[in-house]
Amino acid sequence: MCLTCLRLENSLLSALSSKSLQISKATDLIRQGVPIEIVAERLTHSSVVTTSQIYLHLSAADVAAGLVRAGVWPQSEARS
């Protein structure tokens, strides 16, 4: 591997802190349908509100999919 590549790799690894990985994992769990209460417990948050304010980064597609799963939004109206 070239020296420049190694430096770039080290720089990228340093930028990925454990906190950013935690945020990414929590958001992924929520998008996969894991209840926010479970995610909050795994993160040892005392409040679900804390978890949702920090880790919940839902797109319009995420919201639409959740509404379809809940049966309050028709599948035909949801965009992928």
Secondary structure, DSSP 8 states (H G I E B T S, - for coil): --HHHHHHHHHHHHHS-HHHHHHHHHHHHHHTT--HHHHHHHTT-S-HHHHHHHH----HHHHHHHHHHHTSS-GGG---
